[in-house]
């Protein structure tokens, strides 16, 4: 159904030539989402995408199907449009075509739009273009397979030929996007037996990748890593059936999106060790990709270990190095694994390092604390490092665990399960999860376990316990035990505290929260206005469709100046305390008076966008039981994100560019490729040689002390006061309330 729906979407897109590129991309994405999961949310997204192509679905269908203005067509189109907008997949049907001409076999499917008619046969409203075709030629020792698949904006094809000792394969992509034609090809050859290179190693496969006007989407490779198709895509000569071939063709346009002026090239090879009868003790597959002019390098690898009875394991990895962005990423996944024929091995790992703004550091083995969301684009879902039996045996054992380190947290956890089921069943588990925050330092850990005994499907007895520790400031420990026996249950719970949560002479109360928030230290004069320094502002990467822009670096001649691309955004974030949250403690110290930070009076283009993990228990003075009810962490607003708008963009500066035209005669295709790579390198070097011109601006973010008003019992609001803690004798028993004046203001981000 995915192919039929994709073809239907392409026919609608072709019938809407005036649709914006964003609407076209959303229609393709919505059709893929609807085919994968026809839920209410995906149906609503599909309806919105269709209306984004045209405000008149009936006219869109008439143009897509080429239906003339005939009597009764309006009712037909109205019914079809309603079903189309509802995402009714029953609207699509089709027939398979299988032709045999001697040694040649052709197979394809003809999708169609079918409308039911009450009391009569269904009506075939329109035939859609075939989504693809497969071909096979079997002539003695020669076996040739091929396939063609319609993809977004073009076609993807595959071809493989088996002539005995050598198997050759190729994948190709030809697409067009926004007037740019792109081409990518993956070639490979597999040798049986392999070419001996010494010490028992054999070169069993060799190939390469070349692409013009294409880039490499590393996120698409990471998403396909766990299934094994990320590395398998670059070895088209590897054995596989029609389903494998179609999966590779569908992945091609995702991995190689069209990008004008970009070139991708690189080799691939596969080494085996101790290969006997088609099986090898060790198999290493490596692919290296270089993308120009960006200068990005990607390395893909696969390692397979096969020791009969003992170990059968395959690990795939994707690495990325982007020097211009100061970015490095490594992702690893266990594609398949089994030990001693009984224990199944699984898990993933990831690492992210970014030295440029915004700086990122992350490492994980097996995932994160339950519910923790790492706010890093492109990070695929992680699976626990696990090992356990999946065979129907009386004795079962399973272990899983994780370890993670992020910018603001460290996390660790493990779970062990043991079971015995042979007439009488006994099952037990022990689980540990912990998460710690650096600033402010806070640790939340949970220990749980239990044992249950049963027979003939009936539970006779069981014991479960849970323990929680939360601290410091103060350290709170709580525990709960429940016991069941023949349906009767009993339990016990309690909590106690170690240390005091209040302030002390060694830890005085916080008086100047705003100074601590902005500069990390309290001011001697709390009435002094605060200005966020430019070094605290981080410029995000610009989403410019015409320029491959990277996050800008700071000017070495003026380190206090923050440089921002015209189409980018500026972010200010801090980890002292969250916004829109009642605060009683900050960084382990009690506030002189409870407070709450709010962002008000933001100009056009500014929003409270950034979110960071905070430990709620670290900001409250609560009883032991109440503190334990809070989550270990929560994603809360931590700053401001500012996007340029027409109102605050500076005036356009005009200039002239000198250039010279010349005619280059046609040469061999490889000469043109070499010329394209050389020209890309020249443009890259020229872009690096130009220095950015920056000028000082007015302060972007200014914070003022909150203005308070003291209200006595039964009296009107008193005059405004600069401090909620200053109460006269007449005000005793009154209430100090904020006067609803903004404490944070943003202005003059990009002056004219």
C-alpha positions as CSV (number, residue, x, y, z in Angstrom):
1,X,0.0,0.0,0.0
2,X,2.9,2.4,0.5
3,X,3.8,2.3,-3.2
4,X,0.2,2.9,-4.3
5,X,-0.2,5.8,-1.9
6,X,3.1,7.3,-2.9
7,X,2.0,7.1,-6.6
8,X,-1.3,8.7,-5.7
9,X,0.5,11.5,-3.9
10,X,2.8,12.1,-6.9
11,X,-0.2,12.3,-9.2
12,X,-1.7,15.0,-6.9
13,X,1.6,16.9,-6.8
14,X,1.9,16.8,-10.6
15,X,-1.7,18.3,-10.8
16,X,-0.7,21.2,-8.5
17,X,2.2,22.9,-10.3
18,X,1.8,26.1,-8.3
19,X,2.2,24.3,-4.9
20,X,5.0,25.5,-2.7
21,X,8.1,23.2,-2.3
22,X,7.3,22.9,1.4
23,X,3.7,21.8,0.6
24,X,5.1,19.2,-1.9
25,X,7.5,17.8,0.7
26,X,4.8,17.7,3.3
27,X,2.5,15.8,0.9
28,X,5.2,13.1,0.3
29,X,6.0,12.8,4.0
30,X,2.3,12.6,4.9
31,X,1.7,9.8,2.4
32,X,4.6,7.8,3.8
33,X,3.3,8.3,7.4
34,X,-0.2,7.3,6.4
35,X,1.0,4.1,4.7
36,X,3.1,3.2,7.7
37,X,0.5,3.9,10.4
38,X,-3.0,4.8,9.3
39,X,-4.0,6.3,12.6
40,X,-6.2,9.3,13.3
41,X,-3.1,11.6,13.6
42,X,-1.6,10.5,10.3
43,X,-5.0,10.9,8.5
44,X,-5.4,14.4,9.8
45,X,-1.8,15.2,8.6
46,X,-2.7,13.8,5.2
47,X,-5.8,15.9,5.0
48,X,-3.9,19.0,5.9
49,X,-1.2,18.2,3.3
50,X,-3.7,17.7,0.5
51,X,-5.3,21.0,1.3
52,X,-1.8,22.5,1.3
53,X,-1.5,21.5,-2.4
54,X,-4.9,23.0,-3.4
55,X,-7.8,24.6,-1.6
56,X,-10.2,22.8,-3.9
57,X,-9.7,19.0,-3.6
58,X,-12.4,18.3,-6.3
59,X,-10.4,20.4,-8.9
60,X,-7.2,18.7,-7.8
61,X,-8.7,15.3,-8.4
62,X,-10.1,16.3,-11.8
63,X,-6.7,17.6,-12.9
64,X,-4.9,14.5,-11.5
65,X,-7.2,12.0,-13.3
66,X,-7.9,14.1,-16.4
67,X,-11.7,13.8,-16.0
68,X,-13.7,16.1,-18.3
69,X,-16.7,18.2,-17.3
70,X,-19.5,15.5,-17.7
71,X,-22.9,15.1,-16.0
72,X,-22.5,13.2,-12.7
73,X,-18.8,13.9,-12.4
74,X,-19.3,16.4,-9.6
75,X,-21.0,13.8,-7.4
76,X,-18.2,11.3,-8.3
77,X,-15.5,13.7,-7.5
78,X,-17.2,14.8,-4.3
79,X,-17.3,11.3,-3.0
80,X,-13.7,10.6,-4.0
81,X,-12.5,13.9,-2.5
82,X,-14.1,13.1,0.8
83,X,-12.5,9.7,0.9
84,X,-9.2,11.1,-0.1
85,X,-9.2,13.8,2.6
86,X,-10.2,11.1,5.2
87,X,-7.2,9.1,4.2
88,X,-9.3,6.1,3.2
89,X,-6.8,3.6,2.0
90,X,-9.6,1.6,0.4
91,X,-9.6,4.2,-2.3
92,X,-6.5,2.6,-3.7
93,X,-6.3,-0.8,-5.4
94,X,-4.4,-2.4,-8.2
95,X,-3.5,-5.5,-10.1
96,X,-0.2,-7.5,-10.4
97,X,1.2,-8.2,-13.8
98,X,3.6,-11.1,-14.3
99,X,5.0,-11.8,-17.8
100,X,7.3,-14.6,-18.9
101,X,9.1,-14.4,-22.2
102,X,11.5,-17.3,-22.5
103,X,14.3,-16.7,-20.0
104,X,13.0,-13.2,-19.2
105,X,10.5,-12.6,-16.4
106,X,8.8,-9.2,-15.8
107,X,6.6,-8.3,-12.9
108,X,4.9,-5.1,-11.8
109,X,1.8,-3.7,-10.3
110,X,-0.8,-1.3,-11.8
111,X,-2.3,0.8,-9.0
112,X,-5.7,2.3,-9.5
113,X,-8.3,4.5,-7.8
114,X,-11.5,2.5,-7.3
115,X,-14.8,4.0,-6.2
116,X,-17.6,1.7,-4.9
117,X,-21.1,2.1,-6.4
118,X,-24.2,1.0,-4.5
119,X,-25.9,-1.9,-6.2
120,X,-23.3,-2.1,-9.0
121,X,-19.7,-3.0,-9.8
122,X,-17.0,-0.6,-8.6
123,X,-15.8,2.1,-10.9
124,X,-12.1,2.4,-11.8
125,X,-11.8,6.1,-11.7
126,X,-8.1,6.3,-12.8
127,X,-5.0,4.3,-13.3
128,X,-1.9,5.5,-11.6
129,X,1.7,5.1,-12.9
130,X,3.4,1.9,-11.9
131,X,5.4,2.3,-8.7
132,X,8.1,0.0,-10.0
133,X,9.0,-3.2,-11.8
134,X,11.2,-6.3,-11.3
135,X,13.0,-8.2,-14.1
136,X,15.0,-11.5,-14.0
137,X,16.9,-13.4,-16.7
138,X,18.0,-17.0,-16.1
139,X,20.1,-18.4,-18.9
140,X,22.3,-21.3,-17.9
141,X,25.2,-20.1,-15.6
142,X,24.2,-16.5,-15.9
143,X,21.6,-15.1,-13.5
144,X,20.6,-11.4,-13.9
145,X,18.2,-9.5,-11.6
146,X,17.0,-5.9,-11.9
147,X,14.5,-3.6,-10.5
148,X,13.0,-0.1,-10.9
149,X,11.2,1.9,-8.2
150,X,9.5,5.3,-8.4
151,X,10.8,7.5,-5.7
152,X,10.2,11.2,-4.7
153,X,11.2,13.3,-7.7
154,X,12.7,10.5,-9.8
155,X,13.6,6.8,-10.2
156,X,15.9,4.3,-8.4
157,X,17.1,1.2,-10.1
158,X,19.2,-1.9,-9.3
159,X,21.0,-4.5,-11.4
160,X,23.0,-7.6,-10.4
161,X,24.6,-10.3,-12.4
162,X,25.9,-13.7,-11.1
163,X,28.4,-15.4,-13.4
164,X,29.7,-18.0,-10.9
165,X,33.0,-16.8,-9.3
166,X,32.0,-13.1,-9.6
167,X,28.8,-11.4,-8.6
168,X,28.4,-7.7,-9.7
169,X,25.8,-5.3,-8.5
170,X,24.8,-1.7,-8.9
171,X,22.3,0.8,-7.5
172,X,21.5,4.1,-9.2
173,X,19.3,7.1,-8.4
174,X,18.2,9.8,-10.8
175,X,16.1,12.6,-9.3
176,X,15.2,16.2,-9.8
177,X,14.4,18.7,-7.1
178,X,13.8,22.5,-7.5
179,X,15.3,22.4,-11.0
180,X,18.4,20.5,-10.0
181,X,19.1,17.1,-11.5
182,X,21.0,14.7,-9.2
183,X,22.6,11.3,-9.8
184,X,24.1,8.8,-7.5
185,X,25.5,5.3,-8.1
186,X,26.7,2.5,-5.9
187,X,28.8,-0.2,-7.6
188,X,30.2,-3.4,-6.2
189,X,31.7,-6.8,-7.0
190,X,31.8,-10.0,-4.8
191,X,34.3,-12.8,-5.3
192,X,33.8,-16.5,-4.5
193,X,36.4,-17.5,-3.3
194,X,37.9,-14.2,-2.2
195,X,41.3,-12.8,-3.2
196,X,43.9,-13.9,-0.7
197,X,45.7,-11.0,1.0
198,X,47.7,-13.0,3.7
199,X,47.3,-14.3,7.2
200,X,44.0,-16.0,6.3
201,X,42.3,-12.8,5.2
202,X,40.4,-12.6,1.9
203,X,39.2,-9.6,-0.1
204,X,35.6,-10.8,-0.8
205,X,34.0,-7.6,-2.0
206,X,35.1,-4.2,-3.5
207,X,33.2,-1.3,-4.8
208,X,32.6,2.4,-4.6
209,X,30.1,5.3,-4.5
210,X,29.9,8.4,-6.7
211,X,27.2,11.1,-6.7
212,X,26.8,14.5,-8.4
213,X,24.5,17.2,-7.0
214,X,23.8,15.0,-4.0
215,X,24.6,15.2,-0.3
216,X,24.7,12.5,2.4
217,X,21.9,12.4,5.0
218,X,23.6,11.0,8.0
219,X,20.4,10.9,10.0
220,X,18.8,8.6,7.4
221,X,21.8,6.2,7.8
222,X,21.5,6.3,11.6
223,X,17.8,5.5,11.4
224,X,18.5,2.4,9.2
225,X,21.5,1.3,11.3
226,X,19.7,-1.1,13.6
227,X,18.1,-3.1,10.8
228,X,21.5,-3.6,9.0
229,X,20.4,-1.8,5.8
230,X,22.6,1.3,6.4
231,X,25.8,-0.7,5.7
232,X,24.1,-3.2,3.4
233,X,23.0,-0.4,1.1
234,X,26.7,0.0,-0.1
235,X,27.2,-3.6,-1.0
236,X,24.7,-4.2,-3.9
237,X,26.4,-7.5,-4.9
238,X,25.5,-9.1,-1.5
239,X,22.9,-11.9,-1.6
240,X,19.3,-10.8,-1.2
241,X,15.8,-11.3,-2.4
242,X,13.3,-8.9,-4.1
243,X,12.3,-7.5,-0.7
244,X,15.9,-6.6,0.1
245,X,16.4,-5.0,-3.3
246,X,13.3,-2.8,-2.9
247,X,14.3,-1.8,0.6
248,X,17.7,-0.6,-0.7
249,X,16.0,1.3,-3.6
250,X,13.6,3.0,-1.2
251,X,16.5,4.0,1.1
252,X,18.6,5.6,-1.8
253,X,16.7,8.9,-2.1
254,X,16.7,9.3,1.7
255,X,20.5,8.8,2.0
256,X,21.3,10.9,-1.1
257,X,19.1,14.0,-1.1
258,X,19.5,16.5,-4.0
259,X,21.9,19.4,-3.2
260,X,23.2,21.6,-6.1
261,X,27.0,21.7,-6.4
262,X,27.7,18.9,-3.9
263,X,29.8,15.8,-4.8
264,X,30.0,12.5,-2.9
265,X,32.6,9.8,-3.6
266,X,34.2,7.0,-1.7
267,X,35.4,3.3,-1.8
268,X,33.9,0.2,-0.1
269,X,35.5,-3.1,0.6
270,X,34.8,-6.3,2.6
271,X,37.4,-8.6,4.3
272,X,36.8,-12.1,5.6
273,X,39.0,-14.3,7.8
274,X,38.9,-18.1,7.9
275,X,36.2,-18.5,5.3
276,X,35.0,-22.0,4.9
277,X,32.1,-23.2,2.7
278,X,30.6,-19.7,2.5
279,X,30.9,-19.0,6.3
280,X,33.7,-16.9,7.9
281,X,34.9,-16.5,11.5
282,X,35.2,-12.8,11.0
283,X,33.7,-10.4,8.4
284,X,34.6,-6.7,8.2
285,X,32.8,-4.3,5.8
286,X,34.0,-0.7,5.5
287,X,32.6,2.3,3.5
288,X,34.3,5.7,3.4
289,X,32.4,8.7,2.0
290,X,33.6,12.2,1.4
291,X,31.2,15.1,0.7
292,X,32.5,18.2,-1.0
293,X,32.6,21.2,-0.8
294,X,31.4,20.8,2.7
295,X,34.4,18.7,3.6
296,X,32.4,16.2,5.7
297,X,33.7,12.6,6.1
298,X,31.5,9.6,7.0
299,X,32.7,6.1,7.8
300,X,30.4,3.1,7.9
301,X,31.4,-0.3,9.1
302,X,30.1,-3.8,9.9
303,X,31.8,-6.5,12.0
304,X,30.5,-10.0,12.0
305,X,31.9,-12.7,14.3
306,X,30.8,-16.3,13.8
307,X,32.1,-19.1,16.1
308,X,29.9,-22.1,15.9
309,X,27.9,-22.8,19.1
310,X,29.8,-20.1,21.0
311,X,29.1,-16.7,19.4
312,X,27.2,-15.3,16.4
313,X,27.4,-11.5,16.5
314,X,27.0,-8.6,14.0
315,X,27.8,-5.0,14.9
316,X,27.2,-2.0,12.6
317,X,28.5,1.5,13.1
318,X,28.1,4.9,11.5
319,X,30.7,7.6,12.1
320,X,30.6,11.3,11.0
321,X,33.2,14.0,11.2
322,X,32.3,17.6,10.1
323,X,35.3,19.8,10.7
324,X,33.5,23.0,9.5
325,X,30.8,22.6,12.2
326,X,33.2,21.1,14.8
327,X,30.9,18.1,15.0
328,X,31.7,14.4,15.5
329,X,29.1,11.5,15.9
330,X,29.4,7.8,16.3
331,X,26.4,5.4,16.4
332,X,26.6,1.6,17.0
333,X,23.9,-1.1,16.9
334,X,23.8,-4.8,17.4
335,X,22.1,-6.0,14.3
336,X,22.0,-9.7,15.4
337,X,23.6,-11.5,18.2
338,X,23.4,-14.9,20.0
339,X,25.7,-16.6,22.5
340,X,25.9,-20.4,23.0
341,X,22.9,-20.7,20.9
342,X,20.6,-19.8,23.8
343,X,21.2,-16.1,24.8
344,X,20.2,-13.3,22.5
345,X,22.3,-10.1,22.6
346,X,21.0,-6.7,21.7
347,X,21.6,-3.0,22.2
348,X,22.8,0.3,20.8
349,X,25.4,3.0,21.7
350,X,25.9,6.6,20.6
351,X,28.3,9.5,21.0
352,X,28.0,13.2,20.1
353,X,30.6,15.9,20.4
354,X,30.2,19.5,19.1
355,X,32.9,22.0,19.9
356,X,31.3,25.0,18.1
357,X,28.2,26.8,19.5
358,X,26.0,25.3,20.7
359,X,28.5,22.9,22.4
360,X,27.3,19.3,22.8
361,X,28.7,16.3,24.6
362,X,26.9,13.0,25.0
363,X,27.8,9.4,25.4
364,X,25.4,6.5,26.0
365,X,25.5,2.7,26.1
366,X,22.1,1.3,26.0
367,X,20.0,4.4,26.3
368,X,18.9,6.8,29.1
369,X,17.1,7.0,32.4
370,X,13.4,6.0,31.9
371,X,11.6,8.9,30.3
372,X,14.7,11.1,29.7
373,X,14.7,12.8,26.3
374,X,18.0,13.9,24.9
375,X,17.3,17.0,22.9
376,X,19.8,16.3,20.1
377,X,18.5,16.2,16.5
378,X,19.3,13.1,14.6
379,X,19.9,10.9,17.6
380,X,18.0,7.6,16.9
381,X,16.0,5.7,19.6
382,X,18.3,3.7,21.8
383,X,17.9,0.1,22.9
384,X,19.1,-1.3,26.2
385,X,22.3,-3.4,26.3
386,X,20.6,-6.8,26.9
387,X,21.3,-10.5,27.0
388,X,18.7,-13.1,27.7
389,X,17.2,-16.4,26.6
390,X,14.3,-16.4,24.1
391,X,13.9,-20.1,23.9
392,X,11.1,-22.0,25.7
393,X,13.2,-23.5,28.5
394,X,12.3,-24.1,32.1
395,X,15.1,-21.7,33.3
396,X,15.1,-18.2,31.9
397,X,17.6,-15.4,32.5
398,X,17.7,-11.8,31.2
399,X,19.9,-8.8,31.9
400,X,19.7,-5.3,30.5
401,X,21.5,-2.1,31.5
402,X,22.5,1.4,30.4
403,X,25.1,4.1,31.1
404,X,24.8,7.7,29.8
405,X,26.7,11.0,30.3
406,X,25.2,14.2,28.9
407,X,26.0,17.9,29.3
408,X,24.1,18.2,32.5
409,X,23.4,14.7,33.8
410,X,24.9,11.3,34.4
411,X,22.7,8.2,34.3
412,X,23.0,4.5,35.0
413,X,20.7,1.6,35.5
414,X,20.4,-2.2,35.3
415,X,17.7,-4.9,35.5
416,X,18.2,-8.7,36.1
417,X,15.3,-11.2,35.7
418,X,15.5,-14.9,36.7
419,X,12.6,-17.3,36.2
420,X,11.9,-21.0,36.6
421,X,8.7,-22.5,35.2
422,X,8.2,-26.3,35.3
423,X,4.8,-27.0,36.9
424,X,5.8,-24.7,39.8
425,X,6.9,-21.2,38.7
426,X,9.3,-18.9,40.5
427,X,10.1,-15.4,39.1
428,X,12.3,-12.7,40.5
429,X,13.8,-9.4,39.4
430,X,16.1,-6.7,40.7
431,X,16.2,-3.2,39.1
432,X,18.2,-0.1,39.7
433,X,17.9,3.4,38.0
434,X,19.7,6.6,38.9
435,X,20.1,10.1,37.4
436,X,22.3,12.9,38.7
437,X,22.4,16.6,37.7
438,X,25.6,18.6,37.8
439,X,24.2,22.1,38.3
440,X,22.6,22.2,40.7
441,X,24.0,18.9,42.0
442,X,21.1,16.5,42.6
443,X,20.8,12.7,42.6
444,X,17.7,10.6,42.3
445,X,18.0,6.8,42.5
446,X,15.4,4.0,42.7
447,X,15.9,0.4,43.6
448,X,13.1,-2.2,43.1
449,X,12.8,-5.9,43.2
450,X,10.4,-8.8,43.8
451,X,9.8,-12.5,43.9
452,X,6.5,-14.4,43.1
453,X,5.7,-18.1,43.4
454,X,2.8,-19.8,41.6
455,X,1.6,-23.1,40.2
456,X,-1.0,-24.0,37.5
457,X,-1.4,-20.3,36.6
458,X,-2.3,-19.3,40.1
459,X,-0.1,-16.9,42.2
460,X,0.4,-18.2,45.7
461,X,2.8,-15.7,47.3
462,X,4.9,-12.7,46.4
463,X,7.1,-10.0,47.8
464,X,7.8,-6.6,46.2
465,X,9.9,-3.7,47.5
466,X,10.8,-0.3,46.3
467,X,13.4,2.1,47.6
468,X,14.1,5.7,46.6
469,X,16.9,8.1,47.6
470,X,16.8,11.8,46.7
471,X,19.3,14.4,47.6
472,X,21.2,16.4,48.6
473,X,19.5,19.3,50.4
474,X,18.4,17.3,52.4
475,X,18.8,13.5,51.6
476,X,15.4,11.8,51.6
477,X,15.1,8.0,51.8
478,X,11.8,6.2,51.3
479,X,10.9,2.5,51.1
480,X,7.9,0.4,50.5
481,X,7.3,-3.3,50.9
482,X,4.2,-5.3,49.9
483,X,3.5,-9.0,50.7
484,X,0.8,-11.2,49.2
485,X,-0.2,-14.7,50.2
486,X,-3.2,-16.6,48.8
487,X,-4.9,-13.4,47.7
488,X,-4.3,-11.5,51.0
489,X,-2.1,-8.5,50.8
490,X,-0.2,-6.5,53.4
491,X,2.3,-3.6,53.1
492,X,4.5,-1.1,54.8
493,X,6.0,2.2,53.8
494,X,8.0,4.9,55.4
495,X,10.5,7.7,54.7
496,X,13.0,9.6,56.7
497,X,15.4,12.5,56.2
498,X,19.2,12.9,56.7
499,X,20.4,16.5,57.2
500,X,18.6,19.7,57.2
501,X,17.0,21.4,54.2
502,X,17.2,24.9,55.6
503,X,19.9,27.6,55.3
504,X,22.8,27.9,57.6
505,X,25.5,30.6,58.3
506,X,27.8,28.7,56.0
507,X,25.1,28.7,53.2
508,X,23.4,32.1,53.4
509,X,20.1,32.7,51.6
510,X,20.0,33.9,48.0
511,X,19.1,37.6,47.9
512,X,19.9,38.5,44.3
513,X,18.4,35.7,42.2
514,X,18.6,37.7,38.9
515,X,22.3,38.3,39.3
516,X,22.9,34.7,40.0
517,X,20.8,33.8,36.9
518,X,22.6,36.1,34.5
519,X,26.2,36.3,35.7
520,X,26.5,33.4,38.1
521,X,27.1,35.7,41.1
522,X,25.0,38.0,43.2
523,X,25.3,41.7,42.8
524,X,26.4,44.0,45.6
525,X,23.6,46.4,44.5
526,X,20.5,44.5,43.5
527,X,19.0,47.6,42.0
528,X,21.7,47.8,39.3
529,X,20.4,46.8,35.8
530,X,21.7,43.5,34.4
531,X,22.8,43.0,30.8
532,X,23.3,39.5,29.3
533,X,26.8,39.6,27.8
534,X,27.1,38.8,24.1
535,X,29.3,35.7,24.9
536,X,26.2,34.1,26.5
537,X,24.3,34.3,23.2
538,X,24.5,31.3,20.9
539,X,23.8,31.7,17.2
540,X,22.1,28.7,15.6
541,X,22.7,27.3,12.1
542,X,20.8,29.2,9.4
543,X,18.2,27.3,7.4
544,X,19.1,29.0,4.0
545,X,18.0,26.9,1.0
546,X,20.6,28.7,-1.2
547,X,23.6,28.7,1.2
548,X,25.2,25.8,3.0
549,X,25.7,27.8,6.2
550,X,27.4,26.5,9.3
551,X,27.0,27.8,12.9
552,X,29.3,30.9,13.0
553,X,32.3,31.2,15.2
554,X,33.1,34.2,17.4
555,X,35.2,37.0,16.1
556,X,38.8,36.4,17.5
557,X,39.4,40.1,17.4
558,X,36.4,40.9,19.5
559,X,35.4,37.9,21.7
560,X,32.6,39.9,23.3
561,X,30.8,40.1,19.9
562,X,28.2,37.4,19.0
563,X,28.0,36.8,15.2
564,X,24.6,35.7,13.8
565,X,23.7,34.7,10.2
566,X,20.9,36.7,8.7
567,X,18.5,33.8,8.4
568,X,19.5,32.1,11.7
569,X,18.4,32.6,15.3
570,X,20.0,33.6,18.6
571,X,19.5,31.6,21.8
572,X,20.1,32.5,25.4
573,X,19.8,29.7,27.9
574,X,20.9,29.1,31.5
575,X,20.8,26.2,33.9
576,X,20.6,28.0,37.3
577,X,16.8,27.8,37.6
578,X,13.8,27.2,35.2
579,X,11.3,29.8,34.2
580,X,7.5,29.5,35.0
581,X,8.3,27.4,38.1
582,X,7.8,28.3,41.8
583,X,11.3,28.6,43.4
584,X,12.2,28.2,47.0
585,X,15.8,27.0,46.6
586,X,18.5,27.6,44.0
587,X,21.8,25.7,43.8
588,X,21.3,24.2,47.2
589,X,20.6,27.5,48.9
590,X,17.3,28.8,50.2
591,X,15.9,32.0,48.6
592,X,15.3,35.0,50.9
593,X,11.7,35.0,49.5
594,X,9.9,32.6,47.2
595,X,10.1,33.7,43.6
596,X,9.1,32.7,40.1
597,X,10.9,33.7,36.9
598,X,8.7,34.8,34.0
599,X,9.5,36.0,30.4
600,X,7.3,38.9,29.6
601,X,7.3,41.8,27.1
602,X,9.1,39.8,24.4
603,X,9.3,41.5,21.0
604,X,8.3,40.0,17.7
605,X,10.4,37.0,16.8
606,X,11.3,36.1,20.4
607,X,9.9,33.0,22.2
608,X,10.6,31.0,25.3
609,X,11.8,28.1,23.2
610,X,14.9,26.4,24.8
611,X,14.1,23.6,27.2
612,X,16.6,21.9,29.6
613,X,16.3,19.1,32.2
614,X,15.8,20.3,35.7
615,X,15.4,18.4,39.0
616,X,12.1,19.8,40.5
617,X,12.9,18.6,44.0
618,X,16.1,20.8,44.0
619,X,13.9,24.0,43.9
620,X,11.3,23.3,46.6
621,X,11.1,23.1,50.4
622,X,8.8,20.2,50.8
623,X,8.1,17.4,53.2
624,X,9.8,14.0,52.6
625,X,6.7,12.4,51.1
626,X,5.9,15.3,48.9
627,X,9.4,15.6,47.6
628,X,9.4,11.9,46.5
629,X,6.2,12.5,44.5
630,X,8.1,14.9,42.1
631,X,9.7,13.5,39.0
632,X,13.5,12.9,39.0
633,X,13.8,15.5,36.3
634,X,11.6,17.6,34.0
635,X,12.1,19.5,30.7
636,X,11.4,23.1,31.7
637,X,12.0,26.5,29.9
638,X,15.5,27.8,30.4
639,X,15.9,30.7,28.0
640,X,14.8,32.7,25.0
641,X,15.1,32.0,21.3
642,X,15.0,35.0,18.9
643,X,14.3,34.7,15.1
644,X,14.8,37.6,12.8
645,X,11.7,39.2,11.3
646,X,11.0,41.8,8.7
647,X,10.6,44.4,11.5
648,X,14.1,44.0,12.9
649,X,16.2,43.0,9.9
650,X,18.7,45.7,8.9
651,X,18.8,47.5,5.6
652,X,20.0,45.7,2.5
653,X,23.6,46.4,1.5
654,X,24.3,46.3,-2.2
655,X,27.5,45.4,-3.9
656,X,29.0,44.2,-7.1
657,X,30.9,41.0,-8.0
658,X,33.4,40.8,-10.8
659,X,33.5,37.6,-12.9
660,X,34.8,36.3,-16.1
661,X,33.0,34.0,-18.6
662,X,34.9,31.3,-20.5
663,X,34.0,28.3,-22.6
664,X,35.2,24.8,-21.7
665,X,34.8,22.2,-24.4
666,X,33.2,18.8,-23.5
667,X,35.6,16.1,-22.5
668,X,35.3,12.7,-21.0
669,X,32.8,12.3,-18.1
670,X,35.6,11.7,-15.7
671,X,37.3,15.0,-16.8
672,X,34.1,16.8,-16.0
673,X,33.8,15.2,-12.6
674,X,37.4,16.1,-11.8
675,X,36.7,19.7,-13.0
676,X,33.6,19.8,-10.8
677,X,35.6,18.6,-7.7
678,X,38.4,21.1,-8.4
679,X,35.9,24.0,-8.8
680,X,34.2,23.0,-5.5
681,X,37.5,23.0,-3.7
682,X,38.3,26.4,-5.1
683,X,34.9,27.8,-3.9
684,X,35.5,26.1,-0.5
685,X,39.0,27.8,-0.1
686,X,37.6,31.1,-1.3
687,X,34.8,31.0,1.2
688,X,37.3,30.2,4.0
689,X,39.6,33.1,3.0
690,X,36.9,35.8,3.3
691,X,36.7,37.2,6.8
692,X,33.3,38.0,8.4
693,X,32.6,41.6,9.1
694,X,30.8,42.2,12.4
695,X,29.9,45.4,14.3
696,X,28.9,45.9,17.9
697,X,25.2,46.0,18.7
698,X,23.1,47.2,21.5
699,X,22.6,44.7,24.4
700,X,20.2,41.9,23.4
701,X,18.9,40.8,26.7
702,X,18.3,43.1,29.7
703,X,17.0,42.0,33.1
704,X,15.6,44.3,35.8
705,X,14.7,43.5,39.4
706,X,11.1,42.5,40.0
707,X,8.9,45.4,41.3
708,X,6.9,44.4,44.3
709,X,3.9,45.9,46.1
710,X,3.0,45.3,49.8
711,X,-0.7,44.8,50.6
712,X,-1.8,45.0,54.2
713,X,-4.9,43.0,55.4
714,X,-8.1,44.7,54.5
715,X,-6.2,47.6,52.8
716,X,-5.7,48.7,49.2
717,X,-2.4,48.0,47.5
718,X,0.4,50.0,49.0
719,X,3.0,52.0,46.9
720,X,5.4,49.9,44.9
721,X,8.6,48.7,46.7
722,X,11.9,47.4,45.3
723,X,12.0,44.5,47.8
724,X,9.4,42.1,49.0
725,X,11.4,41.5,52.2
726,X,11.1,45.1,53.5
727,X,8.0,45.5,55.6
728,X,7.2,48.3,57.9
729,X,5.6,47.8,61.3
730,X,2.3,48.9,59.8
731,X,2.6,46.2,57.1
732,X,3.0,43.3,59.5
733,X,0.7,40.5,58.5
734,X,0.5,41.8,55.0
735,X,1.4,40.1,51.7
736,X,4.2,41.0,49.3
737,X,3.0,40.6,45.6
738,X,4.7,41.1,42.3
739,X,3.5,44.3,40.5
740,X,3.3,42.5,37.2
741,X,6.2,44.3,35.6
742,X,8.5,42.4,33.2
743,X,11.8,41.3,34.6
744,X,13.3,40.2,31.3
745,X,13.2,42.3,28.1
746,X,14.7,41.7,24.7
747,X,15.2,44.5,22.1
748,X,17.5,45.8,19.4
749,X,18.7,42.3,18.4
750,X,19.7,43.3,14.9
751,X,19.6,47.1,14.4
752,X,19.1,48.8,11.0
